[in-house]
């Protein structure tokens, strides 16, 4: 059942949402100084946000294409 739920584009949407949330949490932790703000942590935060955004958009396109094929 879980395999059907996370098949195709939905898996990309979940991964993209996780990466965007991770980027937001890391940025917030850097602002509150829970983790040190270095070039590496800032780059990883930015990278997670951008990768999550692109993965989420690709997932949304795949879900849309799958729903059009089902019609």
Buried (B, 14 or more C-beta within 10 A) or exposed (E): EEEEEBEEBBBBBBBBBBBBEBBBEBBEBBEEEEEEEEEEBEEBBEEBBEBBBEBBEBBBEBBEEEEEEEE
